[in-house]
Amino acid sequence: MTNRLILATALTMMAMPALAGSITYNFSQGGYAEGAMITGYFVGEDLDGSGELVYFGDDTGPVEGDSGLPEITDFFVHFSGNSLVGEFTAGLADLFGLVYLLDGGPLGDNATGGSEGIGVSLFELEYLAGPGPLGGDPCDNSTVICGSINMFYEGPGGFDETVAWVEVNPVPVPAALPLMVFALGALGVMRRRT
């Protein structure tokens, strides 16, 4: 019995690192004029155990409740474009802030996640989403402005906004699946031998 317990514990411990660590989150935000959409992803890890991912610029110094380490290590956003705002893409270097409450819901939908949001700044372009950067109420997906894009050089027509919140979905970790199958198979073999 002791050998089986040791083996089961070892297999579980082997599987844990594959399940922990950075997670990729896909996100999207619709509701812009002419069916235009924001799509993208970010990669993050809750290093300080706060229950949220926090990133402000290069995170060279700690903020309250933050480890000071960058919890977002990769970022990409794409706007499909419409007659008001042209198509654009941005990366981690253009991200000045991202806060996401790890509650499994959309970004900015929760009163306790009032700082949730995404802030991107390119040359003469700004994309803001969520109540944190927009300085408003939590997104309700119907009346509160939850996203805005401003292309300053396009004049008065270079602006679009939406009331749709940012849908966020974690990408499953396929590398953990083989390890879990192996662990379950080993436990099954051990059970048959008894």
C-alpha positions as a Markdown table, in Angstrom:
| # | Residue | x | y | z |
|---|---|---|---|---|
| 1 | Met | 0.0 | 0.0 | 0.0 |
| 2 | Thr | 2.8 | 2.4 | 0.8 |
| 3 | Asn | 4.5 | 1.9 | -2.6 |
| 4 | Arg | 1.2 | 2.7 | -4.3 |
| 5 | Leu | 0.8 | 5.8 | -2.3 |
| 6 | Ile | 4.3 | 7.0 | -3.1 |
| 7 | Leu | 3.8 | 6.3 | -6.8 |
| 8 | Ala | 0.4 | 8.1 | -6.9 |
| 9 | Thr | 1.9 | 11.1 | -5.1 |
| 10 | Ala | 4.9 | 11.2 | -7.4 |
| 11 | Leu | 2.7 | 11.1 | -10.5 |
| 12 | Thr | 0.5 | 13.8 | -9.1 |
| 13 | Met | 3.5 | 16.0 | -8.4 |
| 14 | Met | 4.8 | 15.4 | -11.9 |
| 15 | Ala | 1.5 | 16.5 | -13.4 |
| 16 | Met | 1.2 | 19.7 | -11.3 |
| 17 | Pro | 3.9 | 21.8 | -13.0 |
| 18 | Ala | 2.2 | 21.1 | -16.3 |
| 19 | Leu | -1.0 | 22.5 | -14.9 |
| 20 | Ala | 0.5 | 25.5 | -13.2 |
| 21 | Gly | 2.3 | 28.5 | -14.7 |
| 22 | Ser | 1.4 | 30.9 | -17.5 |
| 23 | Ile | -1.9 | 30.7 | -19.2 |
| 24 | Thr | -2.9 | 32.1 | -22.6 |
| 25 | Tyr | -6.2 | 34.0 | -22.6 |
| 26 | Asn | -8.0 | 34.8 | -25.9 |
| 27 | Phe | -10.2 | 37.9 | -25.8 |
| 28 | Ser | -12.6 | 39.6 | -28.1 |
| 29 | Gln | -14.9 | 42.7 | -28.0 |
| 30 | Gly | -17.6 | 43.4 | -30.5 |
| 31 | Gly | -20.2 | 46.1 | -30.9 |
| 32 | Tyr | -18.1 | 48.5 | -32.9 |
| 33 | Ala | -19.6 | 50.3 | -35.9 |
| 34 | Glu | -20.1 | 48.1 | -39.1 |
| 35 | Gly | -19.5 | 44.9 | -37.2 |
| 36 | Ala | -15.8 | 45.7 | -36.5 |
| 37 | Met | -14.2 | 43.7 | -33.7 |
| 38 | Ile | -11.2 | 43.6 | -31.3 |
| 39 | Thr | -9.5 | 40.2 | -31.0 |
| 40 | Gly | -6.4 | 39.2 | -29.3 |
| 41 | Tyr | -4.6 | 37.3 | -26.6 |
| 42 | Phe | -2.5 | 37.8 | -23.5 |
| 43 | Val | -0.3 | 35.4 | -21.6 |
| 44 | Gly | -0.2 | 35.7 | -17.8 |
| 45 | Glu | 0.5 | 34.2 | -14.4 |
| 46 | Asp | -0.8 | 35.3 | -11.0 |
| 47 | Leu | 2.6 | 35.5 | -9.4 |
| 48 | Asp | 1.5 | 37.2 | -6.2 |
| 49 | Gly | -1.6 | 35.0 | -5.6 |
| 50 | Ser | -3.9 | 38.1 | -5.7 |
| 51 | Gly | -6.6 | 36.5 | -7.8 |
| 52 | Glu | -5.9 | 38.9 | -10.7 |
| 53 | Leu | -3.4 | 39.5 | -13.4 |
| 54 | Val | -1.8 | 43.0 | -13.1 |
| 55 | Tyr | 0.5 | 44.7 | -15.6 |
| 56 | Phe | 1.4 | 48.4 | -15.9 |
| 57 | Gly | 4.0 | 49.1 | -18.5 |
| 58 | Asp | 7.3 | 47.2 | -17.8 |
| 59 | Asp | 6.4 | 46.7 | -14.1 |
| 60 | Thr | 9.8 | 48.0 | -13.0 |
| 61 | Gly | 8.5 | 48.7 | -9.5 |
| 62 | Pro | 5.9 | 47.2 | -7.3 |
| 63 | Val | 2.5 | 48.6 | -6.8 |
| 64 | Glu | 0.3 | 47.9 | -3.8 |
| 65 | Gly | -0.5 | 44.2 | -3.6 |
| 66 | Asp | 1.8 | 43.5 | -6.6 |
| 67 | Ser | 5.0 | 41.4 | -6.6 |
| 68 | Gly | 6.7 | 43.9 | -9.0 |
| 69 | Leu | 7.2 | 41.1 | -11.5 |
| 70 | Pro | 5.4 | 41.3 | -14.9 |
| 71 | Glu | 2.4 | 39.1 | -14.6 |
| 72 | Ile | 1.7 | 39.6 | -18.4 |
| 73 | Thr | 4.5 | 38.2 | -20.6 |
| 74 | Asp | 2.9 | 38.4 | -24.0 |
| 75 | Phe | 0.1 | 40.4 | -25.6 |
| 76 | Phe | -1.4 | 40.9 | -29.0 |
| 77 | Val | -4.5 | 42.9 | -30.1 |
| 78 | His | -6.1 | 43.4 | -33.6 |
| 79 | Phe | -8.9 | 45.7 | -34.6 |
| 80 | Ser | -10.6 | 44.7 | -37.9 |
| 81 | Gly | -11.3 | 48.3 | -38.8 |
| 82 | Asn | -14.4 | 50.2 | -40.2 |
| 83 | Ser | -15.1 | 53.6 | -41.8 |
| 84 | Leu | -14.6 | 55.4 | -38.5 |
| 85 | Val | -11.3 | 53.8 | -37.4 |
| 86 | Gly | -8.8 | 52.0 | -39.5 |
| 87 | Glu | -7.4 | 48.5 | -38.9 |
| 88 | Phe | -4.6 | 48.2 | -36.5 |
| 89 | Thr | -2.5 | 45.7 | -34.5 |
| 90 | Ala | -0.5 | 46.2 | -31.3 |
| 91 | Gly | 1.8 | 44.1 | -29.1 |
| 92 | Leu | 3.2 | 44.0 | -25.6 |
| 93 | Ala | 5.4 | 47.0 | -26.2 |
| 94 | Asp | 2.2 | 49.1 | -26.8 |
| 95 | Leu | 0.4 | 47.8 | -23.7 |
| 96 | Phe | 0.5 | 50.3 | -20.9 |
| 97 | Gly | -1.9 | 48.5 | -18.6 |
| 98 | Leu | -3.9 | 45.3 | -18.2 |
| 99 | Val | -5.8 | 44.1 | -15.1 |
| 100 | Tyr | -8.0 | 41.0 | -15.3 |
| 101 | Leu | -9.8 | 39.5 | -12.3 |
| 102 | Leu | -9.4 | 35.7 | -12.5 |
| 103 | Asp | -13.1 | 35.0 | -11.9 |
| 104 | Gly | -13.8 | 33.3 | -15.2 |
| 105 | Gly | -16.0 | 36.1 | -16.5 |
| 106 | Pro | -15.6 | 38.9 | -19.0 |
| 107 | Leu | -13.2 | 41.7 | -18.3 |
| 108 | Gly | -14.8 | 44.6 | -16.5 |
| 109 | Asp | -18.2 | 43.0 | -15.6 |
| 110 | Asn | -17.7 | 42.9 | -11.8 |
| 111 | Ala | -18.1 | 45.7 | -9.2 |
| 112 | Thr | -15.1 | 44.3 | -7.3 |
| 113 | Gly | -13.1 | 44.4 | -10.5 |
| 114 | Gly | -13.4 | 48.1 | -10.9 |
| 115 | Ser | -9.8 | 48.5 | -12.0 |
| 116 | Glu | -10.1 | 45.8 | -14.7 |
| 117 | Gly | -9.2 | 47.0 | -18.1 |
| 118 | Ile | -6.9 | 47.1 | -21.1 |
| 119 | Gly | -4.9 | 50.2 | -22.2 |
| 120 | Val | -3.0 | 50.3 | -25.4 |
| 121 | Ser | -1.2 | 53.3 | -26.9 |
| 122 | Leu | 0.3 | 53.4 | -30.3 |
| 123 | Phe | 1.5 | 56.5 | -32.1 |
| 124 | Glu | -1.6 | 58.7 | -32.2 |
| 125 | Leu | -3.9 | 55.8 | -31.4 |
| 126 | Glu | -5.4 | 54.7 | -28.1 |
| 127 | Tyr | -7.5 | 51.6 | -27.3 |
| 128 | Leu | -9.2 | 51.5 | -23.9 |
| 129 | Ala | -11.5 | 48.8 | -22.5 |
| 130 | Gly | -13.0 | 48.2 | -19.1 |
| 131 | Pro | -13.9 | 50.5 | -16.2 |
| 132 | Gly | -10.3 | 50.9 | -15.0 |
| 133 | Pro | -8.9 | 52.9 | -18.0 |
| 134 | Leu | -12.3 | 54.4 | -18.9 |
| 135 | Gly | -13.0 | 55.6 | -15.4 |
| 136 | Gly | -16.6 | 54.4 | -15.4 |
| 137 | Asp | -19.0 | 51.9 | -13.9 |
| 138 | Pro | -18.5 | 48.1 | -14.4 |
| 139 | Cys | -19.4 | 47.0 | -17.9 |
| 140 | Asp | -23.0 | 45.7 | -18.2 |
| 141 | Asn | -23.0 | 44.7 | -21.9 |
| 142 | Ser | -25.9 | 47.0 | -22.6 |
| 143 | Thr | -25.6 | 50.7 | -21.5 |
| 144 | Val | -22.1 | 51.5 | -20.0 |
| 145 | Ile | -19.3 | 52.3 | -22.5 |
| 146 | Cys | -16.8 | 49.5 | -22.2 |
| 147 | Gly | -14.5 | 50.1 | -25.1 |
| 148 | Ser | -13.2 | 53.1 | -27.1 |
| 149 | Ile | -10.7 | 53.5 | -29.9 |
| 150 | Asn | -9.4 | 56.9 | -30.8 |
| 151 | Met | -7.2 | 57.5 | -33.8 |
| 152 | Phe | -6.2 | 61.1 | -33.2 |
| 153 | Tyr | -4.7 | 61.8 | -36.7 |
| 154 | Glu | -8.0 | 60.8 | -38.5 |
| 155 | Gly | -9.8 | 63.9 | -37.2 |
| 156 | Pro | -13.3 | 63.9 | -35.8 |
| 157 | Gly | -14.2 | 60.6 | -37.6 |
| 158 | Gly | -11.4 | 58.6 | -36.0 |
| 159 | Phe | -13.3 | 57.5 | -33.0 |
| 160 | Asp | -15.5 | 54.5 | -32.2 |
| 161 | Glu | -16.9 | 53.0 | -28.9 |
| 162 | Thr | -18.9 | 50.0 | -27.7 |
| 163 | Val | -21.0 | 48.9 | -24.7 |
| 164 | Ala | -19.9 | 45.3 | -25.2 |
| 165 | Trp | -17.6 | 43.9 | -22.6 |
| 166 | Val | -14.4 | 42.1 | -23.3 |
| 167 | Glu | -15.0 | 38.3 | -23.5 |
| 168 | Val | -12.0 | 36.4 | -22.1 |
| 169 | Asn | -11.4 | 32.7 | -22.5 |
| 170 | Pro | -8.4 | 30.7 | -21.2 |
| 171 | Val | -6.8 | 28.4 | -23.8 |
| 172 | Pro | -6.7 | 24.8 | -22.6 |
| 173 | Val | -3.2 | 23.4 | -21.9 |
| 174 | Pro | -2.8 | 20.4 | -24.2 |
| 175 | Ala | 0.7 | 19.6 | -22.7 |
| 176 | Ala | -0.9 | 18.6 | -19.4 |
| 177 | Leu | -3.3 | 16.1 | -21.0 |
| 178 | Pro | -0.7 | 13.3 | -21.8 |
| 179 | Leu | 0.7 | 13.6 | -18.3 |
| 180 | Met | -2.7 | 13.2 | -16.7 |
| 181 | Val | -3.6 | 10.3 | -18.9 |
| 182 | Phe | -0.3 | 8.6 | -18.0 |
| 183 | Ala | -0.9 | 9.2 | -14.2 |
| 184 | Leu | -4.4 | 7.8 | -14.5 |
| 185 | Gly | -3.2 | 4.8 | -16.5 |
| 186 | Ala | -0.5 | 4.0 | -13.9 |
| 187 | Leu | -3.1 | 4.2 | -11.1 |
| 188 | Gly | -5.3 | 1.8 | -13.1 |
| 189 | Val | -2.5 | -0.7 | -13.5 |
| 190 | Met | -1.7 | -0.5 | -9.8 |
| 191 | Arg | -5.4 | -1.1 | -9.0 |
| 192 | Arg | -5.6 | -4.2 | -11.3 |
| 193 | Arg | -2.5 | -5.7 | -9.6 |
| 194 | Thr | -4.2 | -5.6 | -6.2 |
